[in-house]
């Protein structure tokens, strides 16, 4: 079966760095997405990786290793507004998105 | 900026009622999707559509149907609501490039079936 694993919850301190991991087992691979979802709101797109390596976008970076079935989202200089759930999704060989259950990130002052 | 609008943020319906959830997008996107989101589970795809009048079943289509009469509008229908359909429903759209085009989500409809 197809599976995406992410930690359920993580806690970090304002100003620090946090890494949210995502491992996947899917039938084929056509890219990996990260979304941010604040409580009660819609998910919003953060990043897309299809080739191995690191993609940097301001305070957020996303890494992909296709051979290991592994990605991480790195958040630097954490701010209170980064408290949210972070969703990992993989596009399989049929161009269908397989979603992880999300990681709830709690930022403490 | 893409806007996906869902007609209701909160709905309370009784068991057996027919329920319509409406979704409209304003960016001329070809692809539209309906998901449900439940605690502890990833987003689950109910139905999707890549063109007007076209619909495809997702992973959990039972108890649901959809309608796409116009490109900008994708409606989800619960033929006879049941308590296990209490959930957050999210509509999304994306452009034709299926590989790299991100989904743009509406704000969701929280449906409670009593």
gemmi code that builds the backbone of each chain (N, CA, C; Angstrom):
import gemmi

chains = {
    "A": [
        ("UNK", (0.818, -1.193, 0.000), (0.000, 0.000, 0.000), (0.849, 1.238, 0.000)),
        ("UNK", (0.234, 2.371, -0.171), (0.940, 3.641, -0.199), (0.875, 4.276, 1.181)),
        ("UNK", (1.973, 4.887, 1.576), (2.050, 5.378, 2.935), (2.941, 6.608, 3.038)),
        ("UNK", (2.478, 7.577, 3.811), (3.275, 8.765, 4.127), (3.352, 8.860, 5.647)),
        ("UNK", (4.553, 8.991, 6.184), (4.712, 9.092, 7.637), (5.331, 10.427, 8.025)),
        ("UNK", (4.706, 11.076, 8.985), (5.262, 12.299, 9.565), (4.987, 12.240, 11.060)),
        ("UNK", (5.809, 12.937, 11.858), (5.507, 12.977, 13.298), (4.184, 13.686, 13.533)),
        ("UNK", (3.480, 13.260, 14.568), (2.166, 13.835, 14.852), (2.272, 15.261, 15.373)),
        ("UNK", (3.240, 15.477, 16.243), (3.358, 16.782, 16.886), (4.816, 17.078, 17.212)),
        ("UNK", (5.196, 18.340, 17.102), (6.542, 18.778, 17.487), (6.424, 20.109, 18.209)),
        ("UNK", (7.351, 20.348, 19.107), (7.399, 21.611, 19.836), (8.766, 22.244, 19.638)),
        ("UNK", (8.793, 23.561, 19.434), (10.053, 24.266, 19.260), (9.936, 25.653, 19.881)),
        ("UNK", (11.067, 26.305, 20.015), (11.115, 27.609, 20.666), (11.232, 28.725, 19.636)),
        ("UNK", (10.576, 29.815, 19.900), (10.667, 30.995, 19.043), (12.134, 31.362, 18.797)),
        ("UNK", (12.462, 31.615, 17.516), (13.823, 31.975, 17.149), (14.707, 30.791, 16.796)),
        ("UNK", (14.267, 29.593, 17.120), (15.077, 28.394, 16.878), (14.836, 27.853, 15.467)),
        ("UNK", (15.404, 26.659, 15.212), (15.253, 25.955, 13.943), (14.550, 24.632, 14.219)),
        ("UNK", (13.661, 24.220, 13.318), (13.010, 22.924, 13.472), (12.986, 22.205, 12.129)),
        ("UNK", (13.125, 20.887, 12.185), (13.091, 20.065, 10.977), (11.946, 19.075, 11.097)),
        ("UNK", (11.054, 19.100, 10.127), (9.908, 18.190, 10.112), (10.152, 17.159, 9.017)),
        ("UNK", (10.206, 15.905, 9.422), (10.524, 14.823, 8.488), (9.282, 14.190, 7.884)),
        ("UNK", (9.482, 13.665, 6.685), (8.406, 12.959, 5.978), (9.024, 11.794, 5.223)),
        ("UNK", (8.574, 10.585, 5.504), (9.026, 9.427, 4.735), (7.840, 8.869, 3.973)),
        ("UNK", (8.140, 8.317, 2.801), (7.024, 7.875, 1.970), (7.337, 6.565, 1.271)),
        ("UNK", (6.276, 5.825, 1.017), (6.323, 4.619, 0.186), (5.127, 4.720, -0.742)),
        ("UNK", (5.404, 4.978, -2.020), (4.317, 5.161, -2.979), (4.619, 4.393, -4.252)),
        ("UNK", (3.570, 4.161, -5.032), (3.748, 3.523, -6.335), (4.129, 4.618, -7.318)),
        ("UNK", (5.415, 4.791, -7.527), (5.898, 5.846, -8.406), (6.025, 7.169, -7.671)),
        ("UNK", (6.687, 8.089, -8.338), (6.940, 9.401, -7.708), (6.953, 10.471, -8.786)),
        ("UNK", (6.102, 11.483, -8.576), (6.071, 12.625, -9.499), (6.141, 13.938, -8.756)),
        ("UNK", (6.766, 13.914, -7.584), (6.963, 15.162, -6.859), (6.406, 15.101, -5.454)),
        ("UNK", (6.948, 15.958, -4.592), (6.527, 16.018, -3.195), (6.211, 17.465, -2.838)),
        ("UNK", (5.094, 17.647, -2.166), (4.616, 18.970, -1.783), (4.594, 19.101, -0.267)),
        ("UNK", (4.845, 20.314, 0.198), (4.605, 20.690, 1.595), (3.575, 21.824, 1.613)),
        ("UNK", (2.616, 21.673, 2.536), (1.597, 22.684, 2.747), (1.601, 23.071, 4.225)),
        ("UNK", (1.199, 24.305, 4.472), (1.004, 24.791, 5.841), (-0.496, 24.996, 6.069)),
        ("UNK", (-0.966, 24.581, 7.240), (-2.377, 24.764, 7.547), (-2.537, 25.290, 8.972)),
        ("UNK", (-2.955, 26.551, 9.095), (-3.277, 27.094, 10.407), (-4.640, 26.551, 10.831)),
        ("UNK", (-4.827, 26.468, 12.137), (-6.055, 25.895, 12.691), (-7.283, 26.607, 12.134)),
        ("UNK", (-8.212, 25.820, 11.598), (-9.456, 26.383, 11.084), (-9.348, 27.035, 9.716)),
        ("UNK", (-8.171, 26.903, 9.109), (-7.983, 27.547, 7.802), (-7.632, 26.519, 6.726)),
        ("UNK", (-7.570, 27.000, 5.489), (-7.223, 26.126, 4.363), (-5.728, 25.870, 4.323)),
        ("UNK", (-5.313, 24.710, 3.833), (-3.883, 24.487, 3.585), (-3.383, 25.460, 2.521)),
        ("UNK", (-2.160, 25.938, 2.688), (-1.548, 26.801, 1.676), (-0.218, 26.201, 1.249)),
        ("UNK", (0.093, 26.318, -0.021), (1.275, 25.702, -0.622), (2.552, 26.345, -0.097)),
        ("UNK", (3.527, 25.499, 0.267), (4.820, 25.990, 0.701), (5.919, 25.673, -0.313)),
        ("UNK", (6.002, 24.383, -0.721), (7.138, 24.015, -1.567), (6.826, 22.775, -2.384)),
        ("UNK", (7.616, 22.607, -3.449), (7.504, 21.441, -4.328), (8.908, 20.960, -4.656)),
        ("UNK", (9.162, 19.662, -4.460), (10.452, 19.060, -4.817), (10.194, 17.877, -5.734)),
        ("UNK", (10.940, 17.832, -6.838), (10.848, 16.666, -7.705), (12.238, 16.060, -7.948)),
        ("UNK", (13.278, 16.872, -7.780), (14.656, 16.397, -7.896), (15.304, 16.386, -6.527)),
        ("UNK", (16.297, 15.529, -6.352), (17.017, 15.455, -5.077), (17.687, 16.782, -4.759)),
        ("UNK", (17.712, 17.100, -3.495), (18.426, 18.289, -3.070), (17.563, 19.214, -2.253)),
        ("UNK", (18.122, 20.371, -1.999), (17.518, 21.355, -1.118), (16.963, 22.531, -1.923)),
        ("UNK", (15.706, 22.897, -1.627), (15.092, 24.086, -2.209), (14.873, 25.082, -1.089)),
        ("UNK", (15.397, 26.303, -1.263), (15.290, 27.294, -0.199), (14.357, 28.420, -0.606)),
        ("UNK", (13.481, 28.786, 0.346), (12.550, 29.894, 0.114), (12.481, 30.713, 1.379)),
        ("UNK", (13.353, 31.674, 1.493), (13.337, 32.507, 2.689), (13.675, 31.694, 3.931)),
        ("UNK", (12.814, 31.760, 4.943), (13.084, 31.034, 6.187), (12.803, 29.541, 6.063)),
        ("UNK", (12.101, 29.143, 4.979), (11.711, 27.749, 4.815), (12.567, 27.088, 3.737)),
        ("UNK", (12.979, 25.838, 3.993), (13.707, 25.037, 2.997), (13.081, 23.652, 2.979)),
        ("UNK", (13.129, 23.012, 1.830), (12.642, 21.638, 1.740), (13.678, 20.801, 1.030)),
        ("UNK", (13.883, 19.593, 1.569), (14.904, 18.676, 1.053), (14.242, 17.399, 0.586)),
        ("UNK", (14.800, 16.799, -0.468), (14.277, 15.538, -0.984), (15.407, 14.573, -1.285)),
        ("UNK", (15.217, 13.307, -0.878), (16.061, 12.202, -1.315), (15.131, 11.123, -1.852)),
        ("UNK", (15.089, 10.978, -3.159), (14.184, 9.992, -3.769), (14.631, 8.568, -3.471)),
        ("UNK", (15.929, 8.333, -3.427), (16.407, 6.975, -3.180), (16.040, 6.501, -1.771)),
        ("UNK", (15.929, 7.430, -0.840), (15.580, 7.073, 0.545), (14.094, 7.257, 0.832)),
        ("UNK", (13.343, 7.788, -0.106), (11.924, 8.037, 0.149), (11.734, 8.987, 1.317)),
        ("UNK", (12.461, 10.093, 1.289), (12.568, 10.949, 2.472), (12.610, 12.408, 2.076)),
        ("UNK", (11.917, 13.213, 2.860), (11.945, 14.657, 2.691), (11.920, 15.297, 4.066)),
        ("UNK", (12.403, 16.510, 4.142), (12.185, 17.292, 5.362), (11.912, 18.735, 5.006)),
        ("UNK", (11.187, 19.370, 5.900), (10.904, 20.801, 5.832), (11.670, 21.447, 6.976)),
        ("UNK", (12.497, 22.422, 6.647), (13.316, 23.102, 7.648), (12.802, 24.526, 7.824)),
        ("UNK", (12.468, 24.868, 9.043), (11.986, 26.206, 9.340), (13.017, 26.895, 10.238)),
        ("UNK", (13.523, 28.045, 9.798), (14.528, 28.782, 10.560), (13.901, 30.011, 11.205)),
        ("UNK", (14.596, 30.523, 12.226), (14.163, 31.775, 12.892), (12.670, 31.738, 13.189)),
        ("UNK", (12.278, 30.688, 13.894), (10.861, 30.432, 14.127), (10.144, 31.631, 14.735)),
        ("UNK", (8.934, 31.857, 14.221), (8.075, 32.909, 14.746), (6.797, 32.271, 15.268)),
        ("UNK", (6.109, 32.977, 16.154), (4.887, 32.425, 16.740), (3.877, 32.079, 15.649)),
        ("UNK", (3.867, 32.882, 14.566), (2.894, 32.630, 13.501), (3.177, 31.342, 12.724)),
        ("UNK", (4.339, 30.714, 12.984), (4.646, 29.429, 12.333), (3.927, 28.259, 13.012)),
        ("UNK", (3.281, 28.531, 14.126), (2.468, 27.489, 14.780), (1.345, 27.092, 13.834)),
        ("UNK", (1.374, 25.851, 13.399), (0.436, 25.383, 12.374), (0.676, 23.891, 12.190)),
        ("UNK", (-0.151, 23.287, 11.360), (0.129, 21.917, 10.913), (0.820, 21.969, 9.564)),
        ("UNK", (1.751, 21.047, 9.370), (2.508, 20.984, 8.122), (2.226, 19.640, 7.458)),
        ("UNK", (1.705, 19.701, 6.251), (1.250, 18.520, 5.533), (2.232, 18.164, 4.424)),
        ("UNK", (2.593, 16.902, 4.384), (3.459, 16.370, 3.332), (2.574, 15.575, 2.381)),
        ("UNK", (2.774, 15.744, 1.076), (1.973, 15.015, 0.090), (2.860, 14.598, -1.078)),
        ("UNK", (2.699, 13.366, -1.519), (3.485, 12.837, -2.634), (2.571, 12.541, -3.812)),
        ("UNK", (3.008, 12.938, -5.005), (2.253, 12.630, -6.207), (2.754, 11.299, -6.764)),
        ("UNK", (1.844, 10.328, -6.912), (2.275, 8.997, -7.343), (2.303, 8.882, -8.870)),
        ("UNK", (2.493, 7.674, -9.364), (2.645, 7.473, -10.809), (1.369, 7.792, -11.582)),
        ("UNK", (0.229, 7.791, -10.907), (-1.046, 8.146, -11.539), (-1.398, 9.615, -11.357)),
        ("UNK", (-0.433, 10.383, -10.887), (-0.609, 11.823, -10.627), (-1.658, 12.095, -9.561)),
        ("UNK", (-1.832, 11.129, -8.654), (-2.715, 11.326, -7.505), (-1.869, 11.702, -6.301)),
        ("UNK", (-2.376, 12.613, -5.493), (-1.666, 13.035, -4.291), (-1.987, 12.094, -3.138)),
        ("UNK", (-0.942, 11.620, -2.486), (-1.070, 10.821, -1.270), (-0.639, 11.726, -0.112)),
        ("UNK", (-1.491, 11.859, 0.893), (-1.252, 12.828, 1.957), (-0.828, 12.161, 3.261)),
        ("UNK", (0.119, 12.780, 3.937), (0.391, 12.421, 5.320), (-0.670, 13.028, 6.222)),
        ("UNK", (-0.691, 12.584, 7.482), (-1.695, 13.069, 8.434), (-1.365, 14.452, 8.974)),
        ("UNK", (-0.144, 14.929, 8.684), (0.219, 16.265, 9.126), (0.981, 16.268, 10.436)),
        ("UNK", (1.839, 17.252, 10.594), (2.602, 17.460, 11.828), (2.167, 18.782, 12.443)),
        ("UNK", (1.661, 18.713, 13.667), (1.269, 19.931, 14.362), (2.510, 20.512, 15.027)),
        ("UNK", (2.868, 21.714, 14.646), (4.049, 22.383, 15.209), (3.597, 23.439, 16.209)),
        ("UNK", (4.095, 23.287, 17.426), (3.781, 24.241, 18.499), (5.025, 25.056, 18.778)),
        ("UNK", (4.894, 26.374, 18.700), (6.019, 27.265, 18.978), (5.813, 27.901, 20.353)),
        ("UNK", (6.839, 27.793, 21.191), (6.760, 28.382, 22.530), (7.665, 29.602, 22.599)),
        ("UNK", (7.231, 30.615, 23.359), (8.065, 31.827, 23.458), (9.364, 31.555, 24.218)),
    ],
    "B": [
        ("UNK", (-4.283, 36.606, -7.552), (-4.225, 35.502, -6.596), (-5.459, 34.618, -6.756)),
        ("UNK", (-5.250, 33.311, -6.720), (-6.351, 32.374, -6.889), (-7.282, 32.441, -5.708)),
        ("UNK", (-8.572, 32.432, -6.014), (-9.522, 32.382, -4.922), (-10.455, 31.202, -5.145)),
        ("UNK", (-10.540, 30.365, -4.131), (-11.469, 29.248, -4.132), (-12.456, 29.517, -3.006)),
        ("UNK", (-13.720, 29.603, -3.365), (-14.744, 29.979, -2.399), (-15.698, 28.831, -2.175)),
        ("UNK", (-15.867, 28.466, -0.923), (-16.850, 27.458, -0.547), (-18.026, 28.182, 0.086)),
        ("UNK", (-19.214, 27.738, -0.269), (-20.413, 28.522, 0.041), (-20.686, 28.658, 1.532)),
        ("UNK", (-20.333, 27.646, 2.328), (-20.646, 27.715, 3.761), (-19.412, 27.337, 4.570)),
        ("UNK", (-19.186, 28.019, 5.696), (-18.107, 27.597, 6.605), (-18.583, 26.512, 7.554)),
        ("UNK", (-19.841, 26.629, 7.986), (-20.402, 25.651, 8.924), (-21.796, 25.248, 8.441)),
        ("UNK", (-22.073, 23.948, 8.554), (-23.398, 23.429, 8.219), (-23.777, 22.379, 9.243)),
        ("UNK", (-25.047, 22.403, 9.643), (-25.570, 21.335, 10.501), (-26.773, 20.754, 9.786)),
        ("UNK", (-26.729, 19.452, 9.548), (-27.798, 18.776, 8.824), (-28.258, 17.548, 9.609)),
        ("UNK", (-29.446, 17.093, 9.297), (-29.970, 15.903, 9.950), (-29.696, 14.664, 9.092)),
        ("UNK", (-29.613, 13.536, 9.761), (-29.438, 12.253, 9.073), (-30.529, 12.079, 8.033)),
        ("UNK", (-30.119, 11.679, 6.820), (-31.064, 11.439, 5.741), (-31.292, 12.624, 4.818)),
        ("UNK", (-30.862, 13.802, 5.227), (-31.031, 14.981, 4.378), (-30.094, 14.918, 3.184)),
        ("UNK", (-30.499, 15.553, 2.110), (-29.619, 15.736, 0.948), (-28.863, 17.044, 1.159)),
        ("UNK", (-27.555, 16.990, 1.000), (-26.707, 18.146, 1.314), (-25.905, 18.545, 0.078)),
        ("UNK", (-25.880, 19.837, -0.186), (-25.115, 20.362, -1.321), (-23.990, 21.251, -0.788)),
        ("UNK", (-22.766, 20.953, -1.188), (-21.621, 21.820, -0.872), (-21.123, 22.405, -2.182)),
        ("UNK", (-21.067, 23.735, -2.212), (-20.706, 24.414, -3.452), (-19.294, 24.971, -3.365)),
        ("UNK", (-18.616, 24.954, -4.515), (-17.252, 25.465, -4.592), (-17.085, 26.195, -5.920)),
        ("UNK", (-16.543, 27.386, -5.843), (-16.303, 28.193, -7.049), (-14.868, 28.697, -7.026)),
        ("UNK", (-14.198, 28.597, -8.186), (-12.834, 29.147, -8.294), (-12.810, 30.166, -9.432)),
        ("UNK", (-11.934, 31.169, -9.264), (-11.959, 32.305, -10.188), (-10.720, 32.399, -11.078)),
        ("UNK", (-9.955, 31.303, -11.182), (-8.709, 31.380, -11.957), (-8.715, 30.502, -13.199)),
        ("UNK", (-9.876, 30.100, -13.649), (-9.966, 29.328, -14.875), (-9.191, 28.012, -14.811)),
        ("UNK", (-9.131, 27.434, -13.627), (-8.429, 26.172, -13.460), (-9.221, 25.019, -14.044)),
        ("UNK", (-8.494, 24.089, -14.674), (-9.158, 22.928, -15.260), (-9.512, 21.889, -14.185)),
        ("UNK", (-8.632, 21.742, -13.198), (-8.759, 20.650, -12.238), (-9.429, 21.114, -10.955)),
        ("UNK", (-10.394, 20.333, -10.496), (-11.029, 20.635, -9.208), (-11.204, 19.352, -8.418)),
        ("UNK", (-11.164, 19.495, -7.092), (-11.100, 18.341, -6.192), (-11.986, 18.585, -4.969)),
        ("UNK", (-12.526, 17.483, -4.438), (-13.164, 17.521, -3.129), (-12.456, 16.523, -2.210)),
        ("UNK", (-12.042, 17.028, -1.036), (-11.412, 16.214, -0.012), (-12.238, 16.309, 1.269)),
        ("UNK", (-12.059, 15.303, 2.123), (-12.484, 15.459, 3.489), (-11.268, 15.313, 4.397)),
        ("UNK", (-11.318, 16.041, 5.515), (-10.194, 16.051, 6.447), (-10.709, 15.712, 7.838)),
        ("UNK", (-10.171, 14.639, 8.391), (-10.552, 14.180, 9.716), (-9.306, 14.096, 10.594)),
        ("UNK", (-9.473, 14.340, 11.909), (-8.311, 14.341, 12.819), (-7.529, 13.040, 12.733)),
        ("UNK", (-6.204, 13.164, 12.648), (-5.350, 11.985, 12.646), (-5.235, 11.281, 11.307)),
        ("UNK", (-5.967, 11.762, 10.316), (-5.908, 11.159, 8.986), (-5.428, 12.197, 7.987)),
        ("UNK", (-4.775, 11.722, 6.937), (-4.429, 12.632, 5.856), (-5.673, 13.032, 5.084)),
        ("UNK", (-5.547, 14.037, 4.236), (-6.651, 14.406, 3.374), (-7.046, 13.206, 2.520)),
        ("UNK", (-8.354, 12.976, 2.402), (-8.831, 11.856, 1.595), (-9.658, 12.399, 0.440)),
        ("UNK", (-9.320, 11.923, -0.738), (-9.943, 12.417, -1.960), (-11.284, 11.738, -2.180)),
        ("UNK", (-12.313, 12.558, -2.379), (-13.658, 12.013, -2.586), (-13.949, 11.889, -4.085)),
        ("UNK", (-13.857, 12.992, -4.781), (-14.056, 13.055, -6.227), (-13.146, 14.134, -6.797)),
        ("UNK", (-12.849, 14.019, -8.089), (-12.130, 15.072, -8.767), (-12.628, 15.198, -10.202)),
        ("UNK", (-12.219, 16.303, -10.808), (-12.668, 16.581, -12.180), (-11.573, 17.319, -12.912)),
        ("UNK", (-11.250, 16.854, -14.125), (-10.231, 17.531, -14.929), (-10.841, 18.372, -16.050)),
        ("UNK", (-12.177, 18.375, -16.128), (-12.808, 19.161, -17.191), (-14.295, 19.265, -16.877)),
        ("UNK", (-14.942, 20.195, -17.558), (-16.386, 20.350, -17.401), (-17.080, 19.044, -17.777)),
        ("UNK", (-18.075, 18.692, -17.016), (-18.905, 17.496, -17.230), (-18.139, 16.204, -16.974)),
        ("UNK", (-16.911, 16.318, -16.573), (-16.099, 15.126, -16.312), (-15.943, 14.946, -14.812)),
        ("UNK", (-16.004, 13.712, -14.347), (-15.793, 13.440, -12.933), (-15.146, 12.066, -12.786)),
        ("UNK", (-14.335, 11.958, -11.753), (-13.660, 10.694, -11.467), (-13.786, 10.409, -9.985)),
        ("UNK", (-13.965, 9.157, -9.627), (-14.016, 8.785, -8.215), (-12.620, 8.860, -7.615)),
        ("UNK", (-12.579, 9.325, -6.374), (-11.343, 9.319, -5.624), (-11.268, 8.070, -4.766)),
        ("UNK", (-10.698, 8.216, -3.581), (-10.499, 7.062, -2.711), (-11.737, 6.685, -1.907)),
        ("UNK", (-12.598, 7.655, -1.618), (-13.761, 7.387, -0.757), (-15.036, 7.993, -1.353)),
        ("UNK", (-15.482, 7.552, -2.514), (-16.637, 8.189, -3.153), (-18.007, 7.736, -2.620)),
        ("UNK", (-18.017, 6.657, -1.825), (-19.306, 6.089, -1.413), (-20.114, 7.091, -0.600)),
        ("UNK", (-21.354, 7.267, -0.994), (-22.243, 8.179, -0.281), (-22.212, 9.603, -0.811)),
        ("UNK", (-21.356, 9.829, -1.817), (-21.194, 11.171, -2.395), (-21.400, 11.123, -3.909)),
        ("UNK", (-21.780, 12.258, -4.463), (-21.745, 12.461, -5.903), (-21.300, 13.896, -6.148)),
        ("UNK", (-20.999, 14.200, -7.409), (-20.517, 15.546, -7.738), (-21.158, 16.004, -9.039)),
        ("UNK", (-21.029, 17.301, -9.253), (-21.542, 17.900, -10.484), (-20.592, 18.996, -10.907)),
        ("UNK", (-20.247, 18.991, -12.207), (-19.425, 20.084, -12.750), (-20.018, 20.498, -14.098)),
        ("UNK", (-20.999, 21.373, -14.015), (-21.686, 21.884, -15.199), (-20.954, 23.067, -15.816)),
        ("UNK", (-20.212, 23.800, -15.004), (-19.417, 24.936, -15.489), (-17.995, 24.778, -14.980)),
        ("UNK", (-17.060, 25.328, -15.713), (-15.648, 25.132, -15.390), (-15.316, 25.632, -13.993)),
        ("UNK", (-15.926, 26.733, -13.584), (-15.542, 27.351, -12.328), (-16.227, 26.746, -11.102)),
        ("UNK", (-17.206, 25.883, -11.299), (-18.021, 25.414, -10.176), (-17.995, 23.900, -10.072)),
        ("UNK", (-17.758, 23.430, -8.846), (-17.707, 21.977, -8.595), (-18.486, 21.725, -7.325)),
        ("UNK", (-19.576, 20.995, -7.442), (-20.476, 20.781, -6.312), (-20.350, 19.359, -5.786)),
        ("UNK", (-20.373, 19.242, -4.474), (-20.367, 17.935, -3.818), (-21.748, 17.705, -3.224)),
        ("UNK", (-22.283, 16.513, -3.462), (-23.632, 16.192, -3.002), (-23.584, 14.965, -2.102)),
        ("UNK", (-24.173, 15.115, -0.934), (-24.367, 13.974, -0.042), (-25.814, 13.552, -0.229)),
        ("UNK", (-26.012, 12.411, -0.856), (-27.364, 12.004, -1.254), (-28.280, 11.803, -0.054)),
        ("UNK", (-27.750, 11.215, 1.000), (-28.525, 10.978, 2.217), (-27.530, 11.018, 3.380)),
        ("UNK", (-27.428, 12.188, 4.000), (-26.360, 12.403, 4.973), (-26.427, 11.395, 6.124)),
        ("UNK", (-25.243, 10.971, 6.537), (-25.149, 10.069, 7.696), (-24.143, 10.655, 8.686)),
        ("UNK", (-24.220, 10.208, 9.939), (-23.357, 10.780, 10.974), (-21.878, 10.574, 10.682)),
        ("UNK", (-21.528, 9.499, 9.965), (-20.111, 9.277, 9.654), (-19.600, 10.193, 8.548)),
        ("UNK", (-20.476, 11.050, 8.039), (-20.037, 12.055, 7.078), (-19.790, 13.416, 7.748)),
        ("UNK", (-19.903, 13.449, 9.059), (-19.492, 14.636, 9.811), (-17.991, 14.806, 9.629)),
        ("UNK", (-17.591, 15.952, 9.092), (-16.188, 16.138, 8.749), (-15.958, 17.563, 8.262)),
        ("UNK", (-14.682, 17.876, 8.018), (-14.318, 19.110, 7.325), (-14.163, 18.768, 5.845)),
        ("UNK", (-14.847, 19.503, 4.982), (-14.768, 19.266, 3.538), (-14.004, 20.416, 2.891)),
        ("UNK", (-13.001, 20.036, 2.123), (-12.146, 21.013, 1.463), (-12.237, 20.863, -0.045)),
        ("UNK", (-12.492, 21.971, -0.711), (-12.466, 22.015, -2.165), (-11.129, 22.603, -2.596)),
        ("UNK", (-10.601, 22.132, -3.717), (-9.327, 22.660, -4.213), (-9.349, 22.707, -5.727)),
        ("UNK", (-8.509, 23.571, -6.281), (-8.366, 23.627, -7.736), (-6.892, 23.725, -8.086)),
        ("UNK", (-6.572, 23.349, -9.330), (-5.201, 23.509, -9.815), (-5.240, 23.656, -11.330)),
        ("UNK", (-4.148, 24.175, -11.879), (-4.100, 24.365, -13.326), (-3.752, 23.045, -14.014)),
        ("UNK", (-3.690, 23.057, -15.316), (-3.656, 21.831, -16.106), (-2.400, 21.002, -15.902)),
        ("UNK", (-1.274, 21.646, -15.591), (-0.029, 20.927, -15.362), (-0.134, 20.141, -14.075)),
        ("UNK", (-0.508, 18.879, -14.170), (-0.835, 18.103, -12.973), (0.384, 17.839, -12.108)),
        ("UNK", (1.573, 17.798, -12.719), (2.738, 17.384, -11.957), (3.149, 18.392, -10.922)),
        ("UNK", (3.373, 19.603, -11.351), (3.966, 20.562, -10.425), (2.991, 21.626, -9.952)),
        ("UNK", (1.784, 21.612, -10.470), (0.844, 22.672, -10.118), (0.289, 22.442, -8.719)),
        ("UNK", (0.502, 23.379, -7.799), (-0.006, 23.169, -6.442), (-1.515, 23.318, -6.382)),
        ("UNK", (-2.098, 22.722, -5.371), (-3.523, 22.882, -5.122), (-3.786, 24.203, -4.395)),
        ("UNK", (-4.877, 24.838, -4.762), (-5.354, 26.031, -4.060), (-6.668, 25.637, -3.395)),
        ("UNK", (-6.709, 25.782, -2.078), (-7.836, 25.296, -1.310), (-8.796, 26.412, -0.929)),
        ("UNK", (-10.075, 26.039, -0.818), (-11.043, 26.903, -0.171), (-10.878, 26.804, 1.338)),
        ("UNK", (-11.637, 27.627, 2.065), (-11.504, 27.670, 3.532), (-12.182, 26.513, 4.242)),
        ("UNK", (-12.886, 25.689, 3.480), (-13.462, 24.509, 4.092), (-14.881, 24.705, 4.567)),
        ("UNK", (-15.625, 23.617, 4.591), (-16.965, 23.589, 5.171), (-16.964, 22.527, 6.259)),
        ("UNK", (-17.246, 22.977, 7.483), (-17.331, 22.002, 8.575), (-18.774, 21.537, 8.671)),
        ("UNK", (-19.001, 20.294, 8.297), (-20.345, 19.717, 8.271), (-20.559, 18.834, 9.487)),
        ("UNK", (-21.655, 19.068, 10.174), (-22.071, 18.204, 11.278), (-23.405, 17.584, 10.909)),
        ("UNK", (-23.452, 16.252, 10.978), (-24.689, 15.525, 10.693), (-25.190, 14.924, 12.007)),
        ("UNK", (-26.400, 15.297, 12.395), (-26.921, 14.846, 13.706), (-28.040, 13.819, 13.531)),
    ],
}
model = gemmi.Model(1)
for chain_id, residues in chains.items():
    chain = gemmi.Chain(chain_id)
    for i, (resn, *xyz) in enumerate(residues, 1):
        res = gemmi.Residue()
        res.name, res.seqid = resn, gemmi.SeqId(i, " ")
        for name, pos in zip(("N", "CA", "C"), xyz):
            atom = gemmi.Atom()
            atom.name, atom.element = name, gemmi.Element(name[0])
            atom.pos, atom.b_iso = gemmi.Position(*pos), 0.0
            res.add_atom(atom)
        chain.add_residue(res)
    model.add_chain(chain)
structure = gemmi.Structure()
structure.add_model(model)
structure.setup_entities()
